């Protein structure tokens, strides 16, 4: 199934683009999507322990399941304010 | 004016303060205290001279987070009215990156709500600061964002009420 992936800040630098579509297997979790991404972009590996995620612009858990057309965002540690 | 906002425009502290005060006046006890916090781009970071900053955000999620912070503040300090505006894009030294305004019947809850809100913004809001120095650049790594982390909420409350 097709999903949209968004990455920000250091993650975007590692991937070299911010928003893109990807195919993921049916029944995939957000963690599966992350693992696929980190296989394609090894520069993401150092962030595995500190990344948060959102699905359709709401915070989610890495264990959340993914559905066709979902918008999945991976967020490095935040530094607003 | 929207009380929760994120975008590239310069932050309207005075207009936002008037808006929040008006809203608080219309409530039960009225407005007796207006407390604001303005985060400003500092000229140095750990001894290095800062040329400018760039803020990036996941804006729809940031608005959801601001709304969650507003609800948390309303639970803890029910008589307060809160506004949060964050800026994104390139900011020069001395410019405001974030403005928080809290209005309440009395000063204690205005101060506490304002401090709590900025602590929560720093803990959870999906915003990233990229610093540009004379001799390079770096992303600032802050908190692992988890809006349901109760320990983080308690820490924000402890700081607000210290």
gemmi code that builds the backbone of each chain (N, CA, C; Angstrom):
import gemmi

chains = {
    "A": [
        ("UNK", (0.838, -1.201, 0.000), (0.000, 0.000, 0.000), (0.874, 1.253, 0.000)),
        ("UNK", (0.252, 2.348, -0.431), (0.998, 3.588, -0.640), (0.785, 4.527, 0.553)),
        ("UNK", (1.863, 5.085, 1.085), (1.746, 6.069, 2.162), (2.622, 7.270, 1.828)),
        ("UNK", (2.360, 8.374, 2.523), (3.224, 9.547, 2.417), (4.094, 9.610, 3.665)),
        ("UNK", (5.379, 9.885, 3.462), (6.321, 9.986, 4.583), (6.856, 11.415, 4.642)),
        ("UNK", (6.909, 11.953, 5.864), (7.503, 13.287, 6.091), (8.624, 13.153, 7.093)),
        ("UNK", (9.731, 13.813, 6.836), (10.832, 13.845, 7.804), (11.281, 15.288, 7.977)),
        ("UNK", (11.823, 15.585, 9.154), (12.131, 16.974, 9.496), (13.566, 17.110, 9.995)),
        ("UNK", (14.063, 18.331, 9.887), (15.332, 18.760, 10.500), (16.471, 17.794, 10.121)),
        ("UNK", (17.169, 17.213, 11.122), (18.322, 16.343, 10.822), (17.902, 15.142, 9.977)),
        ("UNK", (16.667, 14.663, 10.191), (16.213, 13.496, 9.413), (16.068, 13.882, 7.938)),
        ("UNK", (15.565, 15.088, 7.694), (15.421, 15.548, 6.309), (16.801, 15.692, 5.667)),
        ("UNK", (17.754, 16.213, 6.435), (19.120, 16.324, 5.905), (19.660, 14.940, 5.516)),
        ("UNK", (19.364, 13.925, 6.345), (19.874, 12.572, 6.089), (19.224, 11.961, 4.847)),
        ("UNK", (17.931, 12.276, 4.637), (17.185, 11.674, 3.529), (17.288, 12.535, 2.258)),
        ("UNK", (17.532, 13.813, 2.487), (17.705, 14.816, 1.426), (16.426, 15.228, 0.728)),
        ("UNK", (15.270, 14.766, 1.206), (14.015, 15.425, 0.866), (13.027, 15.268, 2.009)),
        ("UNK", (12.034, 16.137, 2.050), (11.188, 16.231, 3.230), (9.904, 15.423, 3.154)),
        ("UNK", (9.306, 15.329, 1.969), (8.019, 14.636, 1.807), (8.097, 13.761, 0.570)),
        ("UNK", (7.719, 12.504, 0.727), (7.754, 11.596, -0.429), (6.797, 10.440, -0.177)),
        ("UNK", (6.421, 9.758, -1.235), (5.545, 8.591, -1.114), (6.386, 7.324, -1.059)),
        ("UNK", (5.831, 6.286, -0.423), (6.535, 5.004, -0.351), (5.516, 3.879, -0.347)),
        ("UNK", (5.950, 2.713, -0.815), (5.121, 1.506, -0.725), (5.512, 0.732, 0.518)),
        ("UNK", (4.521, 0.326, 1.301), (4.792, -0.496, 2.482), (3.871, -1.713, 2.429)),
        ("UNK", (4.309, -2.842, 3.031), (3.476, -4.045, 2.962), (2.196, -3.896, 3.786)),
        ("UNK", (1.117, -4.548, 3.376), (-0.125, -4.513, 4.163), (0.152, -4.998, 5.583)),
        ("UNK", (-0.482, -4.377, 6.561), (-0.294, -4.781, 7.954), (0.936, -4.175, 8.607)),
        ("UNK", (1.650, -3.309, 7.898), (2.876, -2.714, 8.452), (2.544, -1.805, 9.635)),
        ("UNK", (3.500, -1.714, 10.568), (3.402, -0.743, 11.662), (4.273, 0.462, 11.295)),
        ("UNK", (4.158, 1.533, 12.090), (5.013, 2.697, 11.871), (6.482, 2.284, 12.011)),
        ("UNK", (6.760, 1.386, 12.965), (8.148, 0.915, 13.151), (8.655, 0.212, 11.892)),
        ("UNK", (7.786, -0.542, 11.226), (8.199, -1.203, 9.973), (8.559, -0.151, 8.918)),
        ("UNK", (7.752, 0.893, 8.852), (8.014, 1.965, 7.871), (9.373, 2.599, 8.166)),
        ("UNK", (9.625, 2.846, 9.476), (10.918, 3.426, 9.868), (12.073, 2.498, 9.490)),
        ("UNK", (11.912, 1.195, 9.766), (13.006, 0.260, 9.462), (13.294, 0.230, 7.954)),
        ("UNK", (12.246, 0.222, 7.137), (12.435, 0.280, 5.677), (13.222, 1.514, 5.273)),
        ("UNK", (12.811, 2.635, 5.875), (13.434, 3.917, 5.540), (14.913, 3.907, 5.937)),
        ("UNK", (15.200, 3.377, 7.139), (16.578, 3.366, 7.644), (17.455, 2.412, 6.833)),
        ("UNK", (16.821, 1.388, 6.221), (17.598, 0.510, 5.326), (18.008, 1.275, 4.074)),
        ("UNK", (17.070, 2.081, 3.559), (17.366, 2.859, 2.351), (18.350, 3.997, 2.637)),
        ("UNK", (18.207, 4.591, 3.844), (19.050, 5.742, 4.194), (19.790, 5.434, 5.501)),
        ("UNK", (20.960, 4.765, 5.420), (21.684, 4.369, 6.642), (22.024, 5.552, 7.553)),
        ("UNK", (22.075, 6.772, 7.004), (22.380, 7.944, 7.843), (21.308, 8.180, 8.901)),
        ("UNK", (20.147, 7.505, 8.771), (19.080, 7.652, 9.769), (19.343, 6.817, 11.021)),
        ("UNK", (20.233, 5.829, 10.925), (20.417, 4.858, 12.019), (20.634, 5.509, 13.386)),
        ("UNK", (21.461, 6.566, 13.481), (21.706, 7.134, 14.822), (20.440, 7.684, 15.494)),
        ("UNK", (19.385, 7.902, 14.732), (18.173, 8.510, 15.285), (17.155, 7.477, 15.779)),
        ("UNK", (17.460, 6.193, 15.590), (16.468, 5.157, 15.889), (15.942, 5.248, 17.319)),
        ("UNK", (16.820, 5.612, 18.261), (16.401, 5.642, 19.663), (15.728, 6.929, 20.088)),
        ("UNK", (15.729, 7.950, 19.251), (15.216, 9.251, 19.692), (14.106, 9.790, 18.798)),
        ("UNK", (13.640, 8.991, 17.849), (12.647, 9.495, 16.905), (11.234, 9.340, 17.487)),
        ("UNK", (10.399, 10.359, 17.258), (8.964, 10.248, 17.567), (8.226, 10.180, 16.241)),
        ("UNK", (6.931, 9.861, 16.303), (6.203, 9.740, 15.046), (4.790, 10.304, 15.172)),
        ("UNK", (4.239, 10.657, 14.021), (2.855, 11.121, 13.953), (2.208, 10.483, 12.736)),
        ("UNK", (0.937, 10.164, 12.854), (0.171, 9.659, 11.717), (-0.981, 10.629, 11.473)),
        ("UNK", (-1.078, 11.122, 10.260), (-2.120, 12.077, 9.872), (-2.173, 13.274, 10.834)),
        ("UNK", (-0.977, 13.804, 11.131), (-0.804, 15.007, 11.950), (-1.304, 14.864, 13.380)),
        ("UNK", (-1.336, 13.612, 13.904), (-1.530, 13.387, 15.338), (-0.396, 12.496, 15.822)),
        ("UNK", (0.108, 12.768, 17.024), (1.157, 11.912, 17.566), (0.696, 10.465, 17.589)),
        ("UNK", (1.618, 9.544, 17.306), (1.285, 8.119, 17.280), (2.414, 7.355, 17.960)),
        ("UNK", (2.211, 6.054, 18.119), (3.241, 5.174, 18.671), (3.896, 4.413, 17.519)),
        ("UNK", (5.129, 3.981, 17.721), (5.798, 3.206, 16.669), (5.053, 1.884, 16.408)),
        ("UNK", (4.289, 1.433, 17.399), (3.532, 0.182, 17.235), (2.212, 0.393, 16.486)),
        ("UNK", (1.830, 1.655, 16.235), (0.553, 1.919, 15.543), (0.568, 1.272, 14.167)),
        ("UNK", (-0.588, 0.785, 13.738), (-0.630, 0.202, 12.400), (-0.882, 1.289, 11.358)),
        ("UNK", (-0.445, 0.997, 10.148), (-0.464, 1.963, 9.054), (-1.532, 1.545, 8.051)),
        ("UNK", (-2.228, 2.524, 7.509), (-3.269, 2.242, 6.519), (-2.977, 2.962, 5.208)),
        ("UNK", (-3.561, 2.415, 4.145), (-3.423, 3.005, 2.805), (-3.678, 4.516, 2.862)),
        ("UNK", (-2.772, 5.284, 2.285), (-2.972, 6.734, 2.200), (-2.553, 7.510, 3.436)),
        ("UNK", (-2.076, 6.825, 4.492), (-1.676, 7.542, 5.711), (-0.515, 8.491, 5.434)),
        ("UNK", (-0.480, 9.540, 6.235), (0.602, 10.527, 6.209), (1.421, 10.295, 7.480)),
        ("UNK", (2.642, 9.762, 7.309), (3.451, 9.329, 8.459), (4.637, 10.269, 8.603)),
        ("UNK", (4.757, 10.883, 9.785), (5.847, 11.832, 10.015), (6.804, 11.264, 11.051)),
        ("UNK", (8.105, 11.406, 10.781), (9.129, 11.036, 11.757), (9.797, 12.312, 12.257)),
        ("UNK", (9.887, 12.426, 13.597), (10.314, 13.669, 14.229), (11.559, 13.435, 15.082)),
        ("UNK", (12.657, 14.132, 14.807), (13.805, 14.052, 15.718), (13.483, 14.836, 17.001)),
        ("UNK", (14.348, 14.751, 18.030), (14.086, 15.517, 19.257), (13.823, 16.989, 18.938)),
        ("UNK", (12.835, 17.558, 19.621), (12.353, 18.902, 19.267), (13.167, 19.983, 19.975)),
        ("UNK", (13.184, 21.182, 19.394), (13.964, 22.278, 19.990), (13.320, 23.631, 19.698)),
        ("UNK", (11.996, 23.693, 19.898), (11.301, 24.969, 19.695), (11.465, 25.879, 20.891)),
        ("UNK", (10.814, 27.032, 20.817), (10.828, 27.999, 21.913), (11.859, 29.078, 21.689)),
    ],
    "B": [
        ("UNK", (-8.376, 37.521, 16.203), (-7.033, 36.931, 16.070), (-7.022, 35.539, 16.686)),
        ("UNK", (-6.382, 34.592, 15.980), (-6.254, 33.242, 16.514), (-5.355, 33.285, 17.751)),
        ("UNK", (-5.756, 32.570, 18.801), (-4.914, 32.557, 19.997), (-3.784, 31.527, 19.877)),
        ("UNK", (-3.948, 30.530, 19.006), (-2.895, 29.538, 18.775), (-2.469, 29.647, 17.324)),
        ("UNK", (-1.178, 29.831, 17.096), (-0.750, 30.068, 15.717), (0.726, 29.715, 15.540)),
        ("UNK", (1.064, 29.306, 14.316), (2.479, 29.104, 13.963), (2.644, 29.489, 12.508)),
        ("UNK", (3.684, 30.266, 12.218), (3.871, 30.706, 10.842), (5.043, 31.662, 10.741)),
        ("UNK", (5.285, 32.173, 9.533), (6.483, 32.980, 9.294), (6.358, 34.464, 9.673)),
        ("UNK", (5.154, 34.915, 10.018), (4.968, 36.349, 10.261), (5.576, 36.762, 11.608)),
        ("UNK", (6.072, 38.018, 11.701), (6.547, 38.535, 12.999), (5.441, 38.434, 14.049)),
        ("UNK", (5.833, 38.250, 15.317), (4.855, 37.924, 16.353), (4.236, 39.203, 16.934)),
        ("UNK", (2.893, 39.230, 17.014), (2.184, 40.451, 17.411), (1.896, 40.470, 18.918)),
        ("UNK", (2.916, 40.736, 19.737), (2.738, 40.649, 21.196), (1.613, 41.539, 21.703)),
        ("UNK", (1.613, 42.814, 21.289), (0.639, 43.750, 21.862), (-0.788, 43.365, 21.494)),
        ("UNK", (-1.008, 43.034, 20.231), (-2.357, 42.666, 19.786), (-2.820, 41.388, 20.472)),
        ("UNK", (-1.894, 40.461, 20.642), (-2.242, 39.187, 21.274), (-2.590, 39.411, 22.752)),
        ("UNK", (-1.814, 40.259, 23.409), (-2.081, 40.559, 24.823), (-3.458, 41.202, 24.977)),
        ("UNK", (-3.789, 42.128, 24.077), (-5.109, 42.794, 24.159), (-6.232, 41.785, 23.963)),
        ("UNK", (-6.028, 40.875, 22.995), (-7.029, 39.848, 22.690), (-7.268, 38.926, 23.897)),
        ("UNK", (-6.181, 38.481, 24.500), (-6.279, 37.564, 25.641), (-6.918, 38.275, 26.832)),
        ("UNK", (-6.543, 39.544, 27.029), (-7.103, 40.317, 28.138), (-8.615, 40.493, 27.956)),
        ("UNK", (-9.019, 40.798, 26.710), (-10.439, 40.987, 26.415), (-11.229, 39.708, 26.717)),
        ("UNK", (-10.670, 38.601, 26.293), (-11.309, 37.300, 26.517), (-11.428, 37.006, 28.018)),
        ("UNK", (-10.360, 37.317, 28.763), (-10.377, 37.049, 30.209), (-11.370, 37.964, 30.921)),
        ("UNK", (-11.480, 39.208, 30.453), (-12.414, 40.160, 31.078), (-13.852, 39.677, 30.957)),
        ("UNK", (-14.127, 38.949, 29.874), (-15.497, 38.505, 29.612), (-15.885, 37.311, 30.483)),
        ("UNK", (-14.912, 36.760, 31.202), (-15.204, 35.575, 32.025), (-15.562, 35.993, 33.449)),
        ("UNK", (-15.994, 34.994, 34.244), (-16.501, 35.190, 35.602), (-15.824, 36.262, 36.428)),
        ("UNK", (-14.593, 36.000, 36.895), (-13.923, 36.933, 37.815), (-13.266, 38.099, 37.090)),
        ("UNK", (-13.162, 38.024, 35.776), (-12.502, 39.085, 35.020), (-10.993, 38.910, 34.999)),
        ("UNK", (-10.305, 39.917, 34.452), (-8.853, 39.841, 34.278), (-8.162, 40.746, 35.280)),
        ("UNK", (-7.304, 40.153, 36.128), (-6.527, 40.956, 37.073), (-5.038, 40.864, 36.820)),
        ("UNK", (-4.640, 39.984, 35.900), (-3.208, 39.797, 35.652), (-2.987, 39.290, 34.235)),
        ("UNK", (-2.000, 39.887, 33.604), (-1.662, 39.506, 32.235), (-0.160, 39.250, 32.230)),
        ("UNK", (0.232, 38.023, 31.894), (1.642, 37.649, 31.964), (2.083, 37.193, 30.579)),
        ("UNK", (3.209, 37.736, 30.099), (3.668, 37.301, 28.778), (5.108, 36.807, 28.855)),
        ("UNK", (5.430, 35.860, 27.972), (6.800, 35.398, 27.804), (7.156, 35.559, 26.334)),
        ("UNK", (8.317, 36.131, 26.073), (8.791, 36.264, 24.693), (10.154, 35.584, 24.594)),
        ("UNK", (10.257, 34.559, 23.770), (11.550, 33.932, 23.490), (12.226, 34.711, 22.380)),
        ("UNK", (13.505, 35.040, 22.580), (14.221, 35.931, 21.655), (15.485, 35.229, 21.155)),
        ("UNK", (15.833, 35.448, 19.909), (17.054, 34.845, 19.350), (18.285, 35.482, 20.009)),
        ("UNK", (19.069, 34.637, 20.661), (20.244, 35.092, 21.402), (21.453, 35.167, 20.463)),
        ("UNK", (22.384, 36.067, 20.782), (23.537, 36.296, 19.904), (24.620, 35.237, 20.042)),
        ("UNK", (24.559, 34.428, 21.110), (25.592, 33.406, 21.300), (24.952, 32.083, 21.689)),
        ("UNK", (25.630, 30.974, 21.371), (25.209, 29.665, 21.845), (26.459, 28.902, 22.225)),
        ("UNK", (26.588, 28.585, 23.508), (27.751, 27.869, 24.035), (29.052, 28.492, 23.527)),
        ("UNK", (29.111, 29.805, 23.646), (30.344, 30.521, 23.328), (30.537, 30.864, 21.861)),
        ("UNK", (29.641, 30.365, 20.993), (29.803, 30.663, 19.556), (28.881, 31.811, 19.160)),
        ("UNK", (29.363, 32.663, 18.271), (28.573, 33.811, 17.823), (27.520, 33.337, 16.821)),
        ("UNK", (26.261, 33.623, 17.105), (25.149, 33.223, 16.234), (24.920, 34.312, 15.191)),
        ("UNK", (24.845, 33.913, 13.911), (24.527, 34.879, 12.848), (23.026, 35.008, 12.719)),
        ("UNK", (22.337, 33.864, 12.637), (20.872, 33.857, 12.554), (20.384, 32.440, 12.826)),
        ("UNK", (19.074, 32.272, 12.987), (18.483, 30.942, 13.195), (17.461, 30.676, 12.109)),
        ("UNK", (17.239, 29.395, 11.849), (16.083, 29.002, 11.041), (15.250, 28.017, 11.847)),
        ("UNK", (13.960, 28.321, 11.980), (13.043, 27.413, 12.657), (12.217, 26.684, 11.620)),
        ("UNK", (12.106, 25.369, 11.829), (11.275, 24.539, 10.974), (10.223, 23.889, 11.868)),
        ("UNK", (9.032, 23.646, 11.350), (7.979, 23.026, 12.165), (7.102, 22.136, 11.308)),
        ("UNK", (6.465, 21.172, 11.966), (5.371, 20.429, 11.338), (4.109, 21.155, 11.813)),
        ("UNK", (3.652, 22.102, 10.992), (2.695, 23.094, 11.493), (1.357, 22.505, 11.946)),
        ("UNK", (0.726, 21.587, 11.192), (-0.571, 21.065, 11.677), (-0.444, 20.331, 13.011)),
        ("UNK", (0.657, 19.604, 13.187), (0.863, 18.899, 14.458), (1.175, 19.903, 15.577)),
        ("UNK", (1.923, 20.950, 15.239), (2.234, 21.980, 16.241), (0.943, 22.620, 16.758)),
        ("UNK", (0.005, 22.891, 15.861), (-1.269, 23.477, 16.306), (-2.027, 22.508, 17.210)),
        ("UNK", (-1.978, 21.208, 16.887), (-2.602, 20.212, 17.768), (-1.946, 20.224, 19.147)),
        ("UNK", (-0.623, 20.344, 19.166), (0.101, 20.373, 20.439), (-0.264, 21.628, 21.235)),
        ("UNK", (-0.329, 22.776, 20.564), (-0.701, 24.012, 21.270), (-2.093, 23.855, 21.884)),
        ("UNK", (-2.989, 23.212, 21.146), (-4.344, 22.999, 21.632), (-4.331, 22.071, 22.860)),
        ("UNK", (-3.486, 21.044, 22.810), (-3.366, 20.154, 23.982), (-2.837, 20.938, 25.195)),
        ("UNK", (-1.837, 21.802, 24.965), (-1.277, 22.601, 26.069), (-2.365, 23.517, 26.640)),
        ("UNK", (-3.170, 24.093, 25.756), (-4.268, 24.963, 26.204), (-5.231, 24.173, 27.108)),
        ("UNK", (-5.535, 22.930, 26.734), (-6.417, 22.105, 27.560), (-5.772, 21.759, 28.905)),
        ("UNK", (-4.474, 21.454, 28.869), (-3.784, 21.146, 30.133), (-3.811, 22.350, 31.065)),
        ("UNK", (-3.591, 23.539, 30.502), (-3.615, 24.768, 31.308), (-5.027, 25.006, 31.858)),
        ("UNK", (-6.036, 24.756, 31.028), (-7.417, 24.982, 31.473), (-7.793, 24.030, 32.614)),
        ("UNK", (-7.235, 22.814, 32.578), (-7.515, 21.861, 33.673), (-6.864, 22.321, 34.974)),
        ("UNK", (-5.614, 22.798, 34.866), (-4.822, 23.136, 36.068), (-5.189, 24.518, 36.625)),
        ("UNK", (-5.433, 25.479, 35.713), (-5.724, 26.859, 36.107), (-6.982, 27.286, 35.340)),
        ("UNK", (-8.157, 26.855, 35.813), (-9.381, 26.967, 35.005), (-9.763, 28.408, 34.623)),
        ("UNK", (-9.324, 29.391, 35.394), (-9.768, 30.763, 35.098), (-8.853, 31.471, 34.098)),
        ("UNK", (-7.818, 30.797, 33.579), (-6.871, 31.499, 32.704), (-7.296, 31.432, 31.236)),
        ("UNK", (-6.837, 32.430, 30.492), (-6.937, 32.422, 29.023), (-5.509, 32.442, 28.496)),
        ("UNK", (-5.228, 31.587, 27.499), (-3.856, 31.391, 27.046), (-3.738, 31.636, 25.548)),
        ("UNK", (-2.604, 32.188, 25.138), (-2.293, 32.288, 23.703), (-0.856, 31.823, 23.482)),
        ("UNK", (-0.638, 31.125, 22.384), (0.713, 30.682, 22.000), (0.898, 30.985, 20.514)),
        ("UNK", (1.900, 31.812, 20.198), (2.275, 32.028, 18.794), (3.754, 31.676, 18.640)),
        ("UNK", (4.060, 30.823, 17.671), (5.458, 30.461, 17.384), (5.780, 30.886, 15.961)),
        ("UNK", (7.016, 31.283, 15.756), (7.420, 31.725, 14.431), (8.292, 30.670, 13.774)),
        ("UNK", (8.261, 30.598, 12.453), (9.140, 29.706, 11.697), (9.870, 30.515, 10.626)),
        ("UNK", (10.889, 29.889, 10.024), (11.664, 30.563, 8.985), (12.918, 31.193, 9.572)),
        ("UNK", (13.519, 32.097, 8.799), (14.768, 32.716, 9.240), (14.494, 33.837, 10.235)),
        ("UNK", (15.185, 33.798, 11.371), (15.055, 34.841, 12.396), (16.426, 35.412, 12.723)),
        ("UNK", (16.496, 36.731, 12.786), (17.756, 37.402, 13.105), (17.898, 37.511, 14.630)),
        ("UNK", (19.121, 37.736, 15.080), (19.385, 37.949, 16.508), (18.502, 39.099, 17.006)),
        ("UNK", (17.833, 38.870, 18.141), (16.969, 39.896, 18.724), (15.508, 39.762, 18.345)),
        ("UNK", (15.202, 38.929, 17.333), (13.792, 38.757, 16.957), (13.112, 37.743, 17.864)),
        ("UNK", (11.797, 37.885, 18.004), (11.018, 36.982, 18.854), (10.681, 35.704, 18.090)),
        ("UNK", (10.951, 34.554, 18.741), (10.640, 33.268, 18.119), (9.336, 32.693, 18.649)),
        ("UNK", (8.984, 33.045, 19.886), (7.753, 32.520, 20.474), (7.191, 33.557, 21.451)),
        ("UNK", (5.865, 33.651, 21.465), (5.180, 34.528, 22.418), (4.092, 33.721, 23.105)),
        ("UNK", (4.090, 33.792, 24.437), (3.026, 33.162, 25.225), (2.374, 34.252, 26.053)),
        ("UNK", (1.055, 34.294, 26.073), (0.350, 35.247, 26.945), (-0.667, 34.468, 27.761)),
        ("UNK", (-0.684, 34.734, 29.075), (-1.692, 34.125, 29.949), (-2.381, 35.234, 30.722)),
        ("UNK", (-3.702, 35.203, 30.763), (-4.482, 36.178, 31.525), (-5.301, 35.419, 32.555)),
        ("UNK", (-5.422, 36.008, 33.737), (-6.135, 35.337, 34.822), (-6.650, 36.392, 35.795)),
        ("UNK", (-7.536, 35.993, 36.703), (-8.012, 36.953, 37.700), (-6.884, 37.438, 38.616)),
        ("UNK", (-5.907, 36.566, 38.915), (-4.844, 36.913, 39.873), (-3.480, 36.532, 39.312)),
        ("UNK", (-2.416, 37.195, 39.816), (-1.094, 37.035, 39.211), (-0.528, 35.627, 39.346)),
        ("UNK", (-0.818, 34.934, 40.452), (-0.181, 33.620, 40.655), (-0.509, 32.684, 39.500)),
        ("UNK", (-1.801, 32.589, 39.145), (-2.136, 31.641, 38.071), (-1.693, 32.144, 36.706)),
        ("UNK", (-1.607, 33.464, 36.513), (-1.120, 33.977, 35.220), (0.352, 33.605, 35.023)),
        ("UNK", (1.176, 33.837, 36.071), (2.595, 33.474, 35.991), (2.754, 31.965, 35.772)),
        ("UNK", (2.002, 31.188, 36.569), (2.172, 29.732, 36.504), (1.747, 29.175, 35.147)),
        ("UNK", (0.606, 29.637, 34.653), (0.108, 29.133, 33.365), (1.078, 29.487, 32.244)),
        ("UNK", (1.629, 30.697, 32.298), (2.562, 31.160, 31.259), (3.827, 30.307, 31.285)),
        ("UNK", (4.390, 30.083, 32.474), (5.627, 29.285, 32.587), (5.362, 27.837, 32.157)),
        ("UNK", (4.227, 27.291, 32.605), (3.893, 25.914, 32.238), (3.818, 25.781, 30.714)),
        ("UNK", (3.167, 26.744, 30.078), (2.959, 26.654, 28.630), (4.287, 26.674, 27.873)),
        ("UNK", (5.235, 27.530, 28.254), (6.499, 27.570, 27.514), (7.312, 26.300, 27.789)),
        ("UNK", (7.236, 25.774, 29.018), (7.944, 24.511, 29.292), (7.387, 23.393, 28.410)),
        ("UNK", (6.073, 23.353, 28.259), (5.444, 22.304, 27.446), (5.765, 22.487, 25.959)),
        ("UNK", (5.788, 23.758, 25.502), (6.168, 24.007, 24.097), (7.552, 23.427, 23.846)),
        ("UNK", (8.476, 23.675, 24.782), (9.848, 23.204, 24.578), (9.942, 21.680, 24.645)),
        ("UNK", (9.062, 21.065, 25.447), (9.090, 19.600, 25.560), (8.483, 18.895, 24.353)),
        ("UNK", (7.413, 19.442, 23.799), (6.578, 18.641, 22.892), (6.371, 19.227, 21.496)),
        ("UNK", (6.387, 20.552, 21.349), (5.999, 21.127, 20.049), (6.959, 20.662, 18.950)),
        ("UNK", (6.437, 20.188, 17.814), (7.301, 19.724, 16.718), (7.893, 20.907, 15.955)),
        ("UNK", (8.897, 21.507, 16.591), (9.601, 22.671, 16.047), (11.090, 22.394, 16.226)),
        ("UNK", (11.879, 22.767, 15.231), (13.320, 22.498, 15.267), (14.085, 23.767, 14.946)),
        ("UNK", (15.158, 23.968, 15.733), (15.969, 25.180, 15.633), (17.283, 24.830, 14.955)),
        ("UNK", (17.606, 25.532, 13.889), (18.855, 25.334, 13.160), (19.674, 26.604, 13.340)),
        ("UNK", (20.831, 26.472, 13.996), (21.646, 27.649, 14.299), (22.739, 27.808, 13.253)),
        ("UNK", (22.900, 29.028, 12.804), (23.965, 29.348, 11.843), (24.968, 30.265, 12.530)),
        ("UNK", (26.227, 29.788, 12.590), (27.294, 30.518, 13.271), (28.214, 31.150, 12.235)),
        ("UNK", (29.189, 31.896, 12.725), (30.213, 32.446, 11.830), (30.976, 31.305, 11.152)),
        ("UNK", (31.105, 30.180, 11.869), (31.984, 29.102, 11.384), (31.239, 27.766, 11.279)),
        ("UNK", (30.027, 27.782, 10.764), (29.330, 26.508, 10.577), (27.873, 26.599, 11.008)),
        ("UNK", (27.207, 25.455, 11.119), (25.801, 25.443, 11.530), (25.518, 24.139, 12.259)),
        ("UNK", (24.414, 24.131, 13.021), (24.060, 22.926, 13.779), (22.578, 22.944, 14.122)),
        ("UNK", (21.952, 21.763, 14.061), (20.599, 21.608, 14.594), (20.694, 21.505, 16.111)),
        ("UNK", (19.756, 22.131, 16.799), (19.710, 21.997, 18.254), (18.870, 20.774, 18.579)),
        ("UNK", (19.430, 19.864, 19.383), (18.694, 18.653, 19.789), (18.144, 18.849, 21.176)),
        ("UNK", (16.836, 18.854, 21.289), (16.209, 19.057, 22.588), (15.563, 17.795, 23.092)),
        ("UNK", (14.256, 17.898, 23.356), (13.534, 16.825, 24.032), (12.967, 15.817, 23.033)),
        ("UNK", (12.909, 14.566, 23.468), (12.195, 13.538, 22.716), (10.698, 13.816, 22.904)),
        ("UNK", (10.015, 14.130, 21.817), (8.635, 14.618, 21.930), (7.660, 13.480, 22.214)),
        ("UNK", (7.038, 13.524, 23.409), (5.990, 12.557, 23.737), (4.915, 13.287, 24.536)),
        ("UNK", (3.793, 13.607, 23.892), (2.778, 14.441, 24.560), (2.113, 13.733, 25.735)),
        ("UNK", (2.241, 12.405, 25.810), (1.587, 11.653, 26.888), (2.539, 11.303, 28.029)),
        ("UNK", (3.771, 11.809, 27.961), (4.754, 11.519, 29.002), (4.374, 12.280, 30.272)),
        ("UNK", (3.895, 11.546, 31.289), (3.396, 12.186, 32.494), (4.517, 12.813, 33.317)),
        ("UNK", (5.711, 12.213, 33.270), (6.840, 12.782, 34.016), (7.214, 14.151, 33.471)),
        ("UNK", (7.154, 14.290, 32.125), (7.454, 15.584, 31.512), (6.423, 16.625, 31.951)),
        ("UNK", (5.161, 16.222, 31.967), (4.088, 17.135, 32.420), (4.323, 17.567, 33.861)),
        ("UNK", (4.697, 16.599, 34.712), (4.951, 16.915, 36.125), (6.132, 17.876, 36.259)),
        ("UNK", (7.173, 17.653, 35.435), (8.349, 18.523, 35.484), (7.969, 19.954, 35.058)),
        ("UNK", (7.150, 20.079, 34.037), (6.700, 21.409, 33.589), (5.900, 22.087, 34.711)),
        ("UNK", (5.061, 21.305, 35.400), (4.235, 21.845, 36.479), (5.116, 22.270, 37.655)),
        ("UNK", (6.141, 21.440, 37.946), (7.045, 21.758, 39.051), (7.782, 23.077, 38.782)),
        ("UNK", (8.243, 23.248, 37.542), (8.938, 24.494, 37.193), (7.990, 25.682, 37.266)),
        ("UNK", (6.748, 25.470, 36.799), (5.778, 26.563, 36.777), (5.437, 27.025, 38.184)),
        ("UNK", (5.444, 26.105, 39.133), (4.970, 26.412, 40.476), (6.123, 26.599, 41.467)),
        ("UNK", (7.360, 26.612, 40.970), (8.526, 26.719, 41.873), (8.527, 28.080, 42.567)),
    ],
}
model = gemmi.Model(1)
for chain_id, residues in chains.items():
    chain = gemmi.Chain(chain_id)
    for i, (resn, *xyz) in enumerate(residues, 1):
        res = gemmi.Residue()
        res.name, res.seqid = resn, gemmi.SeqId(i, " ")
        for name, pos in zip(("N", "CA", "C"), xyz):
            atom = gemmi.Atom()
            atom.name, atom.element = name, gemmi.Element(name[0])
            atom.pos, atom.b_iso = gemmi.Position(*pos), 0.0
            res.add_atom(atom)
        chain.add_residue(res)
    model.add_chain(chain)
structure = gemmi.Structure()
structure.add_model(model)
structure.setup_entities()
